[in-house]
Amino acid sequence: MTQVAISSKYQIVIPSEIRKRLNIKSGQKLQILVKDGIMTLVPDRSLESLRGFVQGIDIRGYREEEDRL
């Protein structure tokens, strides 16, 4: 697990290994999700970049049979 510090201006630096792995660029926006005292940063993705990402996904066991018609 990677540890970061909060600056006096309440800023953090995302380590380069994480930025590279998640392909995070300078100026990119992140969503902050908070649940049960845990903060999660989620990179914003454009709708265009999400096009087709679920193509071919197996939905068996996740949806009701009548929803698949």
GURO-132376 format. One record per residue (C-alpha): residue number from 1; residue in three letters; x, y negated, z. Coordinates in steps of 0.001 Angstrom, whole numbers, plus 524288, in hexadecimal, padded with zeros to 5 digits. Each point is the difference from the previous one (the first is absolute). Last residue first. Example, Ala and Ser with C-alpha at 12.3 -4.5 7.8 and 13.67 -1.06 7.14 Angstrom:
<nodes>
+-----+------+-------+-------+-------+
! seq ! type !  east ! north !    up !
+-----+------+-------+-------+-------+
!   2 !  Ser ! 83566 ! 80424 ! 81BE4 !
!   1 !  Ala ! 7FAA6 ! 80D70 ! 80294 !
+-----+------+-------+-------+-------+
</nodes>
This chain:
<nodes>
+-----+------+-------+-------+-------+
! seq ! type !  east ! north !    up !
+-----+------+-------+-------+-------+
!  69 !  Leu ! 77676 ! 827FB ! 7A2AC !
!  68 !  Arg ! 80AC1 ! 7FF52 ! 80A44 !
!  67 !  Asp ! 7F7A5 ! 7F908 ! 80A24 !
!  66 !  Glu ! 7F652 ! 80B71 ! 80046 !
!  65 !  Glu ! 80ADE ! 8092A ! 804B1 !
!  64 !  Glu ! 80346 ! 7F759 ! 80B9F !
!  63 !  Arg ! 80D8D ! 7FA4C ! 7FFD2 !
!  62 !  Tyr ! 80CD0 ! 80303 ! 806B8 !
!  61 !  Gly ! 800D1 ! 80ED3 ! 7FF27 !
!  60 !  Arg ! 802C7 ! 80009 ! 7F180 !
!  59 !  Ile ! 80493 ! 7F26B ! 7FBE5 !
!  58 !  Asp ! 80C12 ! 8047F ! 7F889 !
!  57 !  Ile ! 80692 ! 7F3E1 ! 7FA63 !
!  56 !  Gly ! 801AC ! 7FFEC ! 7F13A !
!  55 !  Gln ! 800B7 ! 7F14C ! 7FEC8 !
!  54 !  Val ! 80107 ! 7F9F1 ! 80D6E !
!  53 !  Phe ! 80A72 ! 7F5FA ! 7FC4F !
!  52 !  Gly ! 7F90E ! 7FCBD ! 7F34B !
!  51 !  Arg ! 7FF98 ! 7F13C ! 801E2 !
!  50 !  Leu ! 8065E ! 7FC66 ! 80CF2 !
!  49 !  Ser ! 80A06 ! 7F6C4 ! 7F9E6 !
!  48 !  Glu ! 7F513 ! 7F87F ! 7F92D !
!  47 !  Leu ! 7F8A6 ! 7FE58 ! 80CC3 !
!  46 !  Ser ! 80BD7 ! 7F907 ! 80589 !
!  45 !  Arg ! 806CA ! 80611 ! 80BA5 !
!  44 !  Asp ! 80159 ! 7F9DD ! 80D5C !
!  43 !  Pro ! 80A5E ! 806B4 ! 80852 !
!  42 !  Val ! 7FADA ! 805B1 ! 80CCB !
!  41 !  Leu ! 805DD ! 7FBEB ! 80D0A !
!  40 !  Thr ! 7FB26 ! 807FE ! 80B97 !
!  39 !  Met ! 7FE7E ! 7FAC3 ! 80DCF !
!  38 !  Ile ! 7FCE1 ! 80988 ! 80AF6 !
!  37 !  Gly ! 7F913 ! 7FB6E ! 80C63 !
!  36 !  Asp ! 7F42D ! 808D9 ! 7FDE7 !
!  35 !  Lys ! 7FE23 ! 7FB3F ! 7F215 !
!  34 !  Val ! 8062C ! 7F484 ! 7F8F1 !
!  33 !  Leu ! 80116 ! 7FF2B ! 7F12E !
!  32 !  Ile ! 80889 ! 7F57B ! 7FA04 !
!  31 !  Gln ! 7FF28 ! 7FE38 ! 7F13D !
!  30 !  Leu ! 80C94 ! 7FCA8 ! 7F8F2 !
!  29 !  Lys ! 8028B ! 7F5DC ! 7F57E !
!  28 !  Gln ! 80B73 ! 8005F ! 7F68E !
!  27 !  Gly ! 808A2 ! 7F3EC ! 8003F !
!  26 !  Ser ! 80C9B ! 807D2 ! 7FECF !
!  25 !  Lys ! 7FD55 ! 80D99 ! 7FAC1 !
!  24 !  Ile ! 7FBF5 ! 80CA1 ! 806AB !
!  23 !  Asn ! 80321 ! 80C45 ! 7F828 !
!  22 !  Leu ! 7FBE2 ! 808D7 ! 80B58 !
!  21 !  Arg ! 80CEB ! 8078A ! 8007E !
!  20 !  Lys ! 807E9 ! 7F3EB ! 7FC7A !
!  19 !  Arg ! 7F999 ! 7F770 ! 80A53 !
!  18 !  Ile ! 80193 ! 80AE9 ! 80A16 !
!  17 !  Glu ! 80E96 ! 80197 ! 7FD47 !
!  16 !  Ser ! 8017A ! 7F122 ! 7FFCA !
!  15 !  Pro ! 7FAE9 ! 7FE5C ! 80DEA !
!  14 !  Ile ! 7F38B ! 7F7DC ! 80163 !
!  13 !  Val ! 803ED ! 7F37E ! 806F1 !
!  12 !  Ile ! 7F6E8 ! 7FB31 ! 80AA2 !
!  11 !  Gln ! 7FAAD ! 7F27E ! 802F5 !
!  10 !  Tyr ! 7FA21 ! 7FAD5 ! 80CA5 !
!   9 !  Lys ! 8074C ! 7F2F5 ! 7FEC9 !
!   8 !  Ser ! 808F4 ! 803D7 ! 80B5F !
!   7 !  Ser ! 802F6 ! 80C34 ! 7F822 !
!   6 !  Ile ! 7F953 ! 80D25 ! 801D2 !
!   5 !  Ala ! 8097E ! 80B5C ! 7FFC3 !
!   4 !  Val ! 7FFC4 ! 80C11 ! 7F759 !
!   3 !  Gln ! 8016A ! 80E82 ! 80302 !
!   2 !  Thr ! 8008C ! 80AF9 ! 7F61B !
!   1 !  Met ! 7FAF5 ! 80D69 ! 8039B !
+-----+------+-------+-------+-------+
</nodes>
